[in-house]
Amino acid sequence: MFTSSLFQSSGPYHALVGESRRPDLDILRGIAILGIFFLNAPYFIDFANGYVPPLPLSSSDALLTRLSDLALEGRFRGLFLVLFSLGLVIQWQRCYKLQSPIPKLQRRLMILLGFGLVHSLLIWAGDILVGYALAGLLALPMLANPGRKLTMQGVAFLAFGSAMLLLLAVLANEPQTQFSDPNYQAYLAQFDGNFWHTRGANASNGALMLLALMLAILWQQLGMVLLTVAAWRSGWLVRPWPLAHSLALLVVVLACAYLSTWQWQDSGGFNEVLAMVVNSVSGFCTALIAVHLLYRWSFADNVLTRALAAVGKMSLSCYLSQSLFMVALLHFVGNEMANGFQLLDYVLLSALVSLVLLVVCPVYLRAFKLGPAEWLWRRCYKGE
């Protein structure tokens, strides 16, 4: 029998895993997957730069950009990564009766990696599944390490990945893209209804993203996975925090918010990457706070929370369907969106998609136990 202290069935460990699925975690997962789409939507037009506004900047663009930079960027991805890490631990707990849970979880993560590679290269280059699957695979052999060692490994990987991202930004040193730039206008011209033009551009971006993932982003994500597991193993996530811990997290979040504003004064490539790094750290801290609060207060049971929980249960299906919807939309009206949409339009589009998912997912789960992507994932790794 595999006898790591990771598998204690009482105390804080039992509070996290329990005997059944936690609806509160599904609600958080639903919030994360809808929030990720809000932030990702403009990047379906230009994966490298996101939304490139025409100048002068409109008041709505200025307001939404500042709001996103200060309060939203990195938060939903951080929340989804922390929930992925907790899901990994929960799956490990459920495999406790096996001699070792690693082979089964390796198969599960390899299937997820396959989903991610197809999604990244054929659908959208901004895929998160590849990074999560690889981070999970790398984390598996370290999960049973002593808590202190696990924490040190997490900090080291997080620091290394963040430093590599900043180093790549220094080496690239790319200026900010302007809407009127001829090269950018030539890029927008690909949205002419030609499916193969857009898929070819996406495949190129996907390959570049995979390179950036291997050089930097993966190690940052691995660090966050290990730190989440260390926080869980110590019981820190579920017991009351000393005032010093709460203040330390608050200082980190505020410092990251301040550093992210540097790009407002100088929007060069380095400051944009710096903002991405500090927002990811801030998002990770915010996610830990959100999970911690679940053990002091629960979500109210109402129509909205039940709909969010349904989206959370079908998070993989929702994530992939969002990308497929955007690819189809760009195929038909991509040129009009590229040249006419402002940030407010993307917000309204995202709100509409979120509303549809909040209505469809609960109805779907009345007829089926799993979302279509979740069903296929389970069928593949179980070999049914």
One Martini backbone bead per residue (centre of mass of N, CA, C, O) as a GRO file, in nm:
protein
  384
    1MET     BB    1   0.098   0.035   0.021
    2PHE     BB    2   0.054   0.370  -0.015
    3THR     BB    3   0.222   0.579   0.257
    4SER     BB    4   0.138   0.876   0.254
    5SER     BB    5   0.051   1.170   0.426
    6LEU     BB    6  -0.140   1.268   0.194
    7PHE     BB    7  -0.376   1.033   0.298
    8GLN     BB    8  -0.531   1.157   0.504
    9SER     BB    9  -0.881   1.123   0.652
   10SER     BB   10  -0.831   1.380   0.828
   11GLY     BB   11  -0.898   1.686   0.875
   12PRO     BB   12  -0.793   1.894   0.626
   13TYR     BB   13  -0.803   1.673   0.412
   14HIS     BB   14  -1.105   1.597   0.443
   15ALA     BB   15  -1.215   1.887   0.391
   16LEU     BB   16  -1.136   1.879   0.091
   17VAL     BB   17  -1.227   1.599  -0.017
   18GLY     BB   18  -1.398   1.390   0.095
   19GLU     BB   19  -1.680   1.195  -0.045
   20SER     BB   20  -1.753   1.435  -0.242
   21ARG     BB   21  -1.843   1.669  -0.438
   22ARG     BB   22  -1.771   2.015  -0.451
   23PRO     BB   23  -1.974   2.274  -0.523
   24ASP     BB   24  -1.788   2.520  -0.463
   25LEU     BB   25  -1.565   2.438  -0.665
   26ASP     BB   26  -1.751   2.448  -0.913
   27ILE     BB   27  -1.818   2.745  -0.892
   28LEU     BB   28  -1.529   2.847  -0.923
   29ARG     BB   29  -1.484   2.708  -1.196
   30GLY     BB   30  -1.704   2.864  -1.346
   31ILE     BB   31  -1.589   3.144  -1.301
   32ALA     BB   32  -1.316   3.091  -1.439
   33ILE     BB   33  -1.413   3.004  -1.729
   34LEU     BB   34  -1.565   3.271  -1.785
   35GLY     BB   35  -1.333   3.471  -1.726
   36ILE     BB   36  -1.133   3.373  -1.938
   37PHE     BB   37  -1.309   3.457  -2.181
   38PHE     BB   38  -1.316   3.759  -2.132
   39LEU     BB   39  -0.996   3.782  -2.176
   40ASN     BB   40  -0.961   3.612  -2.454
   41ALA     BB   41  -1.138   3.720  -2.688
   42PRO     BB   42  -0.936   3.934  -2.825
   43TYR     BB   43  -0.710   3.700  -2.895
   44PHE     BB   44  -0.846   3.576  -3.153
   45ILE     BB   45  -0.735   3.792  -3.341
   46ASP     BB   46  -0.458   3.855  -3.154
   47PHE     BB   47  -0.247   3.666  -2.981
   48ALA     BB   48   0.003   3.856  -2.927
   49ASN     BB   49  -0.180   4.146  -2.853
   50GLY     BB   50  -0.470   4.151  -2.882
   51TYR     BB   51  -0.604   4.443  -2.818
   52VAL     BB   52  -0.595   4.699  -3.077
   53PRO     BB   53  -0.635   5.024  -3.057
   54PRO     BB   54  -0.754   5.297  -3.173
   55LEU     BB   55  -0.654   5.623  -3.238
   56PRO     BB   56  -0.792   5.746  -3.001
   57LEU     BB   57  -0.882   5.656  -2.695
   58SER     BB   58  -1.144   5.545  -2.561
   59SER     BB   59  -1.316   5.554  -2.270
   60SER     BB   60  -1.392   5.251  -2.257
   61ASP     BB   61  -1.112   5.137  -2.313
   62ALA     BB   62  -0.965   5.271  -2.076
   63LEU     BB   63  -1.136   5.156  -1.845
   64LEU     BB   64  -1.115   4.846  -1.912
   65THR     BB   65  -0.808   4.829  -1.907
   66ARG     BB   66  -0.764   4.916  -1.612
   67LEU     BB   67  -0.947   4.705  -1.482
   68SER     BB   68  -0.802   4.456  -1.591
   69ASP     BB   69  -0.515   4.512  -1.481
   70LEU     BB   70  -0.602   4.535  -1.168
   71ALA     BB   71  -0.849   4.285  -1.136
   72LEU     BB   72  -0.820   4.037  -1.374
   73GLU     BB   73  -0.550   3.971  -1.452
   74GLY     BB   74  -0.478   3.630  -1.364
   75ARG     BB   75  -0.721   3.539  -1.182
   76PHE     BB   76  -0.861   3.305  -1.345
   77ARG     BB   77  -0.613   3.134  -1.401
   78GLY     BB   78  -0.529   3.099  -1.109
   79LEU     BB   79  -0.789   2.958  -1.019
   80PHE     BB   80  -0.776   2.720  -1.219
   81LEU     BB   81  -0.500   2.611  -1.124
   82VAL     BB   82  -0.574   2.555  -0.831
   83LEU     BB   83  -0.810   2.361  -0.901
   84PHE     BB   84  -0.635   2.162  -1.052
   85SER     BB   85  -0.456   2.089  -0.811
   86LEU     BB   86  -0.687   1.984  -0.633
   87GLY     BB   87  -0.779   1.769  -0.836
   88LEU     BB   88  -0.520   1.605  -0.822
   89VAL     BB   89  -0.547   1.534  -0.520
   90ILE     BB   90  -0.822   1.400  -0.534
   91GLN     BB   91  -0.740   1.177  -0.731
   92TRP     BB   92  -0.525   1.060  -0.548
   93GLN     BB   93  -0.715   0.982  -0.318
   94ARG     BB   94  -0.895   0.789  -0.503
   95CYS     BB   95  -0.615   0.604  -0.553
   96TYR     BB   96  -0.528   0.475  -0.274
   97LYS     BB   97  -0.587   0.157  -0.329
   98LEU     BB   98  -0.349   0.166  -0.481
   99GLN     BB   99  -0.023   0.114  -0.501
  100SER     BB  100  -0.023   0.348  -0.729
  101PRO     BB  101  -0.147   0.653  -0.869
  102ILE     BB  102   0.035   0.743  -1.108
  103PRO     BB  103  -0.046   0.585  -1.368
  104LYS     BB  104  -0.339   0.687  -1.384
  105LEU     BB  105  -0.269   0.993  -1.387
  106GLN     BB  106  -0.094   0.983  -1.638
  107ARG     BB  107  -0.316   0.905  -1.834
  108ARG     BB  108  -0.500   1.144  -1.781
  109LEU     BB  109  -0.284   1.365  -1.863
  110MET     BB  110  -0.224   1.263  -2.151
  111ILE     BB  111  -0.505   1.316  -2.260
  112LEU     BB  112  -0.505   1.618  -2.198
  113LEU     BB  113  -0.264   1.678  -2.380
  114GLY     BB  114  -0.404   1.600  -2.641
  115PHE     BB  115  -0.622   1.810  -2.629
  116GLY     BB  116  -0.427   2.055  -2.620
  117LEU     BB  117  -0.279   2.016  -2.892
  118VAL     BB  118  -0.525   2.037  -3.070
  119HIS     BB  119  -0.620   2.313  -2.968
  120SER     BB  120  -0.360   2.476  -3.027
  121LEU     BB  121  -0.308   2.399  -3.345
  122LEU     BB  122  -0.630   2.409  -3.456
  123ILE     BB  123  -0.775   2.647  -3.282
  124TRP     BB  124  -0.597   2.769  -3.014
  125ALA     BB  125  -0.296   2.907  -2.891
  126GLY     BB  126  -0.415   2.981  -2.584
  127ASP     BB  127  -0.371   2.731  -2.440
  128ILE     BB  128  -0.391   2.548  -2.106
  129LEU     BB  129  -0.371   2.229  -2.111
  130VAL     BB  130  -0.074   2.167  -2.162
  131GLY     BB  131   0.045   2.300  -1.908
  132TYR     BB  132  -0.120   2.142  -1.699
  133ALA     BB  133  -0.038   1.855  -1.781
  134LEU     BB  134   0.270   1.891  -1.748
  135ALA     BB  135   0.266   1.986  -1.457
  136GLY     BB  136   0.134   1.730  -1.347
  137LEU     BB  137   0.349   1.527  -1.441
  138LEU     BB  138   0.586   1.665  -1.282
  139ALA     BB  139   0.445   1.656  -0.993
  140LEU     BB  140   0.382   1.363  -0.911
  141PRO     BB  141   0.673   1.273  -0.788
  142MET     BB  142   0.644   1.527  -0.559
  143LEU     BB  143   0.385   1.500  -0.369
  144ALA     BB  144   0.543   1.317  -0.129
  145ASN     BB  145   0.697   1.528  -0.026
  146PRO     BB  146   0.801   1.719   0.191
  147GLY     BB  147   0.664   2.016   0.264
  148ARG     BB  148   0.920   2.194   0.258
  149LYS     BB  149   1.027   2.090  -0.014
  150LEU     BB  150   0.778   2.163  -0.180
  151THR     BB  151   0.796   2.467  -0.132
  152MET     BB  152   1.082   2.514  -0.246
  153GLN     BB  153   1.016   2.409  -0.528
  154GLY     BB  154   0.791   2.607  -0.594
  155VAL     BB  155   0.956   2.868  -0.568
  156ALA     BB  156   1.175   2.797  -0.774
  157PHE     BB  157   0.992   2.758  -1.024
  158LEU     BB  158   0.853   3.033  -1.015
  159ALA     BB  159   1.111   3.205  -1.036
  160PHE     BB  160   1.223   3.084  -1.298
  161GLY     BB  161   0.982   3.137  -1.488
  162SER     BB  162   0.974   3.446  -1.443
  163ALA     BB  163   1.267   3.506  -1.531
  164MET     BB  164   1.239   3.393  -1.821
  165LEU     BB  165   1.024   3.589  -1.918
  166LEU     BB  166   1.197   3.846  -1.876
  167LEU     BB  167   1.431   3.761  -2.056
  168LEU     BB  168   1.267   3.735  -2.318
  169ALA     BB  169   1.181   4.034  -2.318
  170VAL     BB  170   1.465   4.153  -2.345
  171LEU     BB  171   1.544   4.004  -2.611
  172ALA     BB  172   1.307   4.105  -2.784
  173ASN     BB  173   1.211   4.404  -2.765
  174GLU     BB  174   0.913   4.490  -2.838
  175PRO     BB  175   0.707   4.694  -2.968
  176GLN     BB  176   0.421   4.845  -2.985
  177THR     BB  177   0.128   4.791  -3.134
  178GLN     BB  178  -0.033   4.946  -3.405
  179PHE     BB  179  -0.319   4.987  -3.582
  180SER     BB  180  -0.170   5.150  -3.833
  181ASP     BB  181   0.010   4.932  -3.893
  182PRO     BB  182   0.086   4.759  -4.174
  183ASN     BB  183   0.136   4.478  -4.043
  184TYR     BB  184  -0.132   4.468  -3.891
  185GLN     BB  185  -0.319   4.502  -4.137
  186ALA     BB  186  -0.215   4.246  -4.276
  187TYR     BB  187  -0.311   4.055  -4.057
  188LEU     BB  188  -0.619   4.128  -4.074
  189ALA     BB  189  -0.657   4.029  -4.377
  190GLN     BB  190  -0.703   3.718  -4.309
  191PHE     BB  191  -1.013   3.794  -4.242
  192ASP     BB  192  -1.164   3.655  -4.540
  193GLY     BB  193  -1.281   3.344  -4.495
  194ASN     BB  194  -1.013   3.183  -4.480
  195PHE     BB  195  -0.948   2.906  -4.307
  196TRP     BB  196  -0.638   2.845  -4.369
  197HIS     BB  197  -0.518   3.108  -4.279
  198THR     BB  198  -0.603   3.099  -3.978
  199ARG     BB  199  -0.488   2.813  -3.913
  200GLY     BB  200  -0.195   2.875  -3.987
  201ALA     BB  201  -0.154   3.104  -3.783
  202ASN     BB  202  -0.225   2.935  -3.534
  203ALA     BB  203  -0.002   2.719  -3.561
  204SER     BB  204   0.231   2.917  -3.530
  205ASN     BB  205   0.147   3.026  -3.253
  206GLY     BB  206   0.141   2.751  -3.112
  207ALA     BB  207   0.443   2.688  -3.142
  208LEU     BB  208   0.544   2.939  -2.988
  209MET     BB  209   0.392   2.876  -2.725
  210LEU     BB  210   0.533   2.606  -2.666
  211LEU     BB  211   0.811   2.731  -2.636
  212ALA     BB  212   0.741   2.924  -2.402
  213LEU     BB  213   0.647   2.701  -2.215
  214MET     BB  214   0.920   2.542  -2.194
  215LEU     BB  215   1.096   2.794  -2.097
  216ALA     BB  216   0.866   2.919  -1.867
  217ILE     BB  217   0.556   2.874  -1.798
  218LEU     BB  218   0.567   2.585  -1.684
  219TRP     BB  219   0.739   2.653  -1.427
  220GLN     BB  220   0.539   2.843  -1.304
  221GLN     BB  221   0.304   2.638  -1.284
  222LEU     BB  222   0.451   2.424  -1.118
  223GLY     BB  223   0.495   2.601  -0.870
  224MET     BB  224   0.189   2.642  -0.811
  225VAL     BB  225   0.115   2.349  -0.771
  226LEU     BB  226   0.310   2.289  -0.532
  227LEU     BB  227   0.205   2.514  -0.342
  228THR     BB  228  -0.083   2.411  -0.322
  229VAL     BB  229  -0.015   2.134  -0.203
  230ALA     BB  230   0.138   2.243   0.043
  231ALA     BB  231  -0.103   2.400   0.160
  232TRP     BB  232  -0.278   2.149   0.198
  233ARG     BB  233  -0.091   1.959   0.368
  234SER     BB  234  -0.071   2.175   0.611
  235GLY     BB  235  -0.372   2.319   0.634
  236TRP     BB  236  -0.371   2.627   0.545
  237LEU     BB  237  -0.640   2.647   0.372
  238VAL     BB  238  -0.847   2.561   0.637
  239ARG     BB  239  -0.724   2.741   0.841
  240PRO     BB  240  -0.669   2.990   1.027
  241TRP     BB  241  -0.524   3.298   0.983
  242PRO     BB  242  -0.288   3.489   1.044
  243LEU     BB  243  -0.245   3.819   1.018
  244ALA     BB  244   0.032   3.805   0.872
  245HIS     BB  245  -0.065   3.640   0.628
  246SER     BB  246  -0.282   3.832   0.523
  247LEU     BB  247  -0.093   4.079   0.487
  248ALA     BB  248   0.106   3.949   0.291
  249LEU     BB  249  -0.096   3.897   0.062
  250LEU     BB  250  -0.186   4.190   0.031
  251VAL     BB  251   0.093   4.305  -0.045
  252VAL     BB  252   0.135   4.137  -0.298
  253VAL     BB  253  -0.116   4.231  -0.454
  254LEU     BB  254  -0.049   4.540  -0.447
  255ALA     BB  255   0.232   4.525  -0.576
  256CYS     BB  256   0.138   4.397  -0.842
  257ALA     BB  257  -0.054   4.623  -0.922
  258TYR     BB  258   0.162   4.841  -0.943
  259LEU     BB  259   0.347   4.701  -1.156
  260SER     BB  260   0.122   4.681  -1.379
  261THR     BB  261   0.120   5.008  -1.428
  262TRP     BB  262   0.384   5.055  -1.595
  263GLN     BB  263   0.251   5.014  -1.883
  264TRP     BB  264   0.115   5.301  -1.891
  265GLN     BB  265   0.387   5.463  -1.939
  266ASP     BB  266   0.532   5.188  -2.067
  267SER     BB  267   0.440   4.980  -2.356
  268GLY     BB  268   0.649   4.784  -2.366
  269GLY     BB  269   0.744   4.459  -2.364
  270PHE     BB  270   0.852   4.434  -2.072
  271ASN     BB  271   0.607   4.557  -1.913
  272GLU     BB  272   0.403   4.349  -2.017
  273VAL     BB  273   0.545   4.101  -1.894
  274LEU     BB  274   0.553   4.200  -1.607
  275ALA     BB  275   0.247   4.211  -1.579
  276MET     BB  276   0.203   3.907  -1.629
  277VAL     BB  277   0.366   3.805  -1.388
  278VAL     BB  278   0.226   3.963  -1.151
  279ASN     BB  279  -0.063   3.866  -1.222
  280SER     BB  280  -0.009   3.567  -1.170
  281VAL     BB  281   0.067   3.598  -0.873
  282SER     BB  282  -0.189   3.745  -0.785
  283GLY     BB  283  -0.387   3.523  -0.882
  284PHE     BB  284  -0.280   3.304  -0.694
  285CYS     BB  285  -0.338   3.448  -0.426
  286THR     BB  286  -0.641   3.492  -0.476
  287ALA     BB  287  -0.711   3.190  -0.496
  288LEU     BB  288  -0.630   3.109  -0.211
  289ILE     BB  289  -0.833   3.293  -0.075
  290ALA     BB  290  -1.090   3.172  -0.200
  291VAL     BB  291  -1.054   2.884  -0.087
  292HIS     BB  292  -1.035   2.960   0.209
  293LEU     BB  293  -1.325   3.093   0.229
  294LEU     BB  294  -1.487   2.821   0.192
  295TYR     BB  295  -1.418   2.743   0.511
  296ARG     BB  296  -1.625   2.991   0.616
  297TRP     BB  297  -1.785   3.026   0.340
  298SER     BB  298  -2.071   2.975   0.154
  299PHE     BB  299  -2.262   2.939  -0.099
  300ALA     BB  300  -2.547   3.010  -0.215
  301ASP     BB  301  -2.858   2.858  -0.291
  302ASN     BB  302  -2.910   2.909  -0.637
  303VAL     BB  303  -2.947   2.956  -0.963
  304LEU     BB  304  -2.662   3.068  -1.016
  305THR     BB  305  -2.486   2.858  -0.859
  306ARG     BB  306  -2.593   2.612  -1.012
  307ALA     BB  307  -2.495   2.708  -1.290
  308LEU     BB  308  -2.195   2.734  -1.217
  309ALA     BB  309  -2.159   2.437  -1.135
  310ALA     BB  310  -2.223   2.324  -1.415
  311VAL     BB  311  -1.989   2.460  -1.558
  312GLY     BB  312  -1.771   2.329  -1.376
  313LYS     BB  313  -1.837   2.030  -1.457
  314MET     BB  314  -1.800   2.149  -1.780
  315SER     BB  315  -1.522   2.295  -1.833
  316LEU     BB  316  -1.401   2.156  -2.081
  317SER     BB  317  -1.640   2.194  -2.272
  318CYS     BB  318  -1.659   2.503  -2.243
  319TYR     BB  319  -1.376   2.577  -2.334
  320LEU     BB  320  -1.393   2.448  -2.620
  321SER     BB  321  -1.658   2.589  -2.716
  322GLN     BB  322  -1.552   2.876  -2.712
  323SER     BB  323  -1.339   2.834  -2.934
  324LEU     BB  324  -1.525   2.730  -3.158
  325PHE     BB  325  -1.702   2.978  -3.171
  326MET     BB  326  -1.479   3.185  -3.247
  327VAL     BB  327  -1.389   3.051  -3.507
  328ALA     BB  328  -1.661   3.070  -3.650
  329LEU     BB  329  -1.698   3.376  -3.624
  330LEU     BB  330  -1.433   3.459  -3.775
  331HIS     BB  331  -1.503   3.328  -4.046
  332PHE     BB  332  -1.753   3.536  -4.098
  333VAL     BB  333  -1.664   3.820  -3.898
  334GLY     BB  334  -1.356   3.894  -3.860
  335ASN     BB  335  -1.315   4.167  -4.007
  336GLU     BB  336  -1.526   4.328  -3.848
  337MET     BB  337  -1.399   4.278  -3.569
  338ALA     BB  338  -1.106   4.382  -3.620
  339ASN     BB  339  -1.219   4.686  -3.718
  340GLY     BB  340  -1.486   4.737  -3.498
  341PHE     BB  341  -1.403   4.640  -3.226
  342GLN     BB  342  -1.441   4.683  -2.889
  343LEU     BB  343  -1.416   4.602  -2.568
  344LEU     BB  344  -1.722   4.616  -2.515
  345ASP     BB  345  -1.796   4.405  -2.730
  346TYR     BB  346  -1.647   4.169  -2.594
  347VAL     BB  347  -1.805   4.178  -2.332
  348LEU     BB  348  -2.085   4.125  -2.457
  349LEU     BB  349  -2.012   3.859  -2.592
  350SER     BB  350  -1.925   3.711  -2.332
  351ALA     BB  351  -2.194   3.742  -2.186
  352LEU     BB  352  -2.360   3.580  -2.388
  353VAL     BB  353  -2.203   3.314  -2.366
  354SER     BB  354  -2.241   3.282  -2.060
  355LEU     BB  355  -2.548   3.268  -2.063
  356VAL     BB  356  -2.574   3.017  -2.234
  357LEU     BB  357  -2.416   2.828  -2.040
  358LEU     BB  358  -2.601   2.878  -1.787
  359VAL     BB  359  -2.844   2.738  -1.936
  360VAL     BB  360  -2.737   2.469  -2.070
  361CYS     BB  361  -2.584   2.301  -1.851
  362PRO     BB  362  -2.818   2.224  -1.657
  363VAL     BB  363  -2.985   2.083  -1.875
  364TYR     BB  364  -2.778   1.872  -1.962
  365LEU     BB  365  -2.738   1.742  -1.662
  366ARG     BB  366  -3.026   1.610  -1.660
  367ALA     BB  367  -2.937   1.389  -1.892
  368PHE     BB  368  -2.628   1.407  -1.803
  369LYS     BB  369  -2.331   1.348  -1.620
  370LEU     BB  370  -2.153   1.446  -1.866
  371GLY     BB  371  -1.966   1.600  -2.061
  372PRO     BB  372  -1.839   1.540  -2.366
  373ALA     BB  373  -1.536   1.580  -2.292
  374GLU     BB  374  -1.544   1.421  -2.024
  375TRP     BB  375  -1.637   1.155  -2.147
  376LEU     BB  376  -1.396   1.116  -2.340
  377TRP     BB  377  -1.175   1.128  -2.130
  378ARG     BB  378  -1.269   0.887  -1.960
  379ARG     BB  379  -1.277   0.676  -2.188
  380CYS     BB  380  -0.973   0.691  -2.256
  381TYR     BB  381  -0.836   0.639  -1.964
  382LYS     BB  382  -1.021   0.370  -1.911
  383GLY     BB  383  -1.087   0.200  -2.180
  384GLU     BB  384  -1.413   0.181  -2.263
   0.00000   0.00000   0.00000
